[in-house]
Amino acid sequence: MTSFSIFFFISGFCSLVYEVVWLRLGMAKFGITTPMVSIVLSVFMAGLGLGSWAGGLFIRRFDRSSAATPLRLYSLIELLIGLSGVVAPFTIEAGYRSLASSGAALAWNSSSYYLVSGGWIILALLPWCTCMGATFPFAMAAIRKLSRAGSEHSFSYLYLANVLGAVLGTLLPAFFFIELLGFRGTLRIAIALNCTLALAVFIFSFRSFDSTSEPAAAGEARQITPERGSLWLLFTTGLASMAMEVIWIRQFTVYLGNVVYAFAIILAIYLTATFLGSRVYRKWITSHVGNSFNAAWIPLGLVALSPLLFADPRIPIPESSLGFGAVRAALGIALFSGLIGFLTPMLVDRWSGGDPDRAGAGYAINVVGCILGPLVAGFWILPWAGERWGLCLLSLPLFAIGFVSARRLRSNVSFGTTILAAFLLVLLTKDYGTKFPDRIELRDHTATVIATGEGMNRRLLVNGTGMTKLTTITKMMAHLPLTFHEKPASNGLVICFGMGTSFRSMMSWGINVTVVELVPSVPKLFGYFHPDGPELMRSPRAHVVIDDGRRFLERSSEQFDVIAADPPPPIGAPTSSLLYSEEFYAIIKRHLRPNGIAQVWCPGGDAATMSAITNSLRRAFPYLRAYESIEGWGVHFLASMQPIQVPTPAELAHRMPPEAAKDLIEWESDWTVEDIFDDLLESVKHPRDFLAGDPAAPPIQDDRPVNEYFLLRSLDPKLPI
C-alpha cells in the first residue's frame, strides 16, 4: 500500500495548491468580499462531497473487474485534475470579461451580481473539485481488490497521506512558490505533478492484476456502529471544525499580522494536527476494537474552547512577531484539530468497512458539514455572537456528544470535570478587544471593528489591525488631487472609508462624493471620529457604497474628476495588493474624465514593494508624480492620462474653497494653507528613485502580488523575484 500513500500525498498537495490559487484568482476578478470568498470555498467543498458520493456509486459498476480498472480510472481522474490548472483560470477570466463587457452588470444590484458571478465560479471549479472528491472511492476500490486484509480501514490510510500532502500544498505556495513564480507559475508545478501522478498510476495498473474479486458480502470485515449516529457525527464534526477555522482566523490574525501568512499558518497547523491525529488513529486500530473510541469524544467540547486561552492578550507570549503568533495559534487549535483528525477517518472507516460506495457517502456527509460551517460562522455566528461566544455556541453540540459518550462509558466524573474546566475557561479569559476598555465594538459578516481613544488619539481597528488615525495625511489624499485638477471638479470617488477623513475633506469642496467601503460596520462609526459625520452622511451629495472597490468600478459606468484610493493596511494584505495592481489601475483609467487625476496613497514598504507599486503606476499612466507626506512618511502618488501641471503653493491655496481651506488646516493651527503646500511641493520624489530601490522587481499584477508575498526576500533582500 506504499504506492497508494505516495499517490495520495501528491494528490493532496496538488489539491491544496489549486484551492489556494483559485481562491485568490476568484477574489481578484469578482471581488474580495466575504460572500465571494464563501462561494469559492463552498464550491470547492461541494465538489469534494459530490465527487466522493458519485464516485462511490460509479465504481460499483466495476465490482467484478480486476484492480487494473479502478486504477486506470483513478489515473484518468488525476489527469483531468491536472487539466483544471489550465482550464479553471481560463474560465474564471472568461466569466470576468463576459460580465465586464456585457454592460448588464451595471443594472444588477449586489445580490444579482453575486448570483451571476457565483454561477461562473461554479462553472469554473465544480467539475474539477468533483474529480478530486472521486479519487477516494476509486483508490479504495483498487485497494479492496488488491488486499482484502485491512481494506476496511483503507479510507483512513488514504486520508492520512492526503492530509500530509495538503499541509505542504498550503505552506510551499504561500511561503515559496507564489513569491518566486506567481500564481500561474505555481499552477504549472501542480499541473506537472498531476500529469506525472496520472502516468505513474497508469503504469502501476499494468502490474499482475489478472484475478477478479467478488463483491464483499454485506457487513463483511466491517465493525458495525449505529449508522444514523455515525453520519450525524460526521456532519457535526465537519460543520464545527470548518466554522471554527473561520473564527480562528479572526482571533489569531491580530497576532500573526499579514493576512496571507496568517491564513496559511492556521490552515497548516490545522492540517498538520489533523495528520498527526489520523496517524495516531492508524496505530490505534491495530490494537483496539469495539466502542472504546467513545472516550475521544468526552474532551472534544473543552479543547474546542482552548483558543480562548491562547488568544487572551494577557498570556505571556510576545505579540511582536509572526513566530510568536504562530506559537499562540498552534497552542490554541492543535489539540482540537488532532482530535478531529483522529475521529473523522475512524467514523468513515466504521461506516464504510472499506466499501468505496459507503465511504464516498460518509465522506460526502462530512463535506456537507464543511460547506455549511464557513457560511454559518461568517454570516450568522460571527456577526451575532463574535469570536468568544461563537466558539462557545459551536462547542455545545460537541459537549452533547461528549455527554452521550460519557454515559455509555459510565464516565460521568470525567465529563463533569470537562464541564467545570470549560466554565472556568470562559469565565477567566479575555478577548483581544479588552485591551481597549473604552471602545465601541461592531461586528458584521466581514470583520470585527473597534473604535477607541479620545481626541486626536482616536483609533480604528479592523480585526485587530490599526487602520488609520486622525491625521492631515488623509485630508491631503482628497485635497491634493482636487487642487492639482486644473478646473473645478464636479465629483469625486474615495476608495476605502477608514475614519471618513478623506471623504469628509472631499465633501468640503461642495461636490458630489462617492465613497466605497468593504466593511459594513466602518461607516457606522463616522460620528465617533468626526462629530459632523452623521450630518454629512445625510447630504444628497454623499453616496456611501458597501462593496469591494474594484468590483464597484467594474459595475459602474460613472466617471470622476478625481479618484482617491487609500488601500487598507497592512500593505501586504490581499485587499491592498488588489488596489495596487496594474489591472486595478487599468480599471481606474476608464473611470477618469479627461484631465482627471487619481491619487494613490502608499504608506511605504521594502524596496521591492515600492518599486513594484511605482512600476504598476508607470505602466498604467503616462504621467506620474510622487510627494512625501507632510508628516515625513508615506507617499502620495498622482497619476493621470494627461500632463499634470504643478502650480505654485499660492495658486494651489487660491484654488481651494473656503470650507476646504478650513478643513485642511483644522489640525495644523500653526500652518497656513500655503505653508502646507509649500512643504508638500518641496518633498517631491521622482518615480525613478523608487524604481532604483529594486530595478528587477516586476509590477504588481493580479498574478504577481509582490507586496503580498515577501518572506523569501525578507530573509535575503538580494533574492531575484
ABEGO torsion letter per residue (X at the ends): XAAAAAAAAAAAAAAAAAAAAAAAAAAAAAEBBAAAAAAAAAAAAAAAAAAAAAAAAAAAAAAABBAAAAAAAAAAAAAAAAAAAAAAAAAAAAAAAAAAAAGAAAABBAAAAAAAAAAAAAAAAAAAAAAAAAAAAAAAAAAAAABABGAAAAAAAAAAAAAAAAAAAAAAAAAAAAAAAEAAAAAAAAAAAAAAAAAAAAAAAABBBABBBBBBBBGBGBBBBBAAAAAAAAAAAAAAAAAAAAAAAAAAAAAAEBAAAAAAAAAAAAAAAAAAAAAAAAAAAAABBEAAAAAAAAAAAAAAAAAAAAABAABBBBAABAAAAAAAAAAAAAAAAAAAAAAAAAAAAAAAGGBAAAAAAAAAAAAAAAAAAAAAAAAAAAAAAEAAAAAAAAAAAAAAAAAAAAAAAGBAAAAAAAAAAAAAAAAABBBAAAABABBBBBBBAABBBBBBEBEAABBBBBGGBBABBBBAAAAAAAAAAAAABABBBABBBBBEAEAGAAAAAAAAAGBBBBBBBABAAAAAAAAAABAAAAAAAABAABBBBBBBAAAAAAABABBBABBBBBBBOBAABAAAAAAABAAAAAAAAAABBBGBBBBBBBAEBBAAAAAAAAAAAAAABABBBBBBBAAGBEBBBBBBABBBBBBBAAAAAAABBAAAAAAAAAABAABBAAAAAAAAAAABBBAAAAAAABAABBBBBAABBAAABAAAAAABAABBX
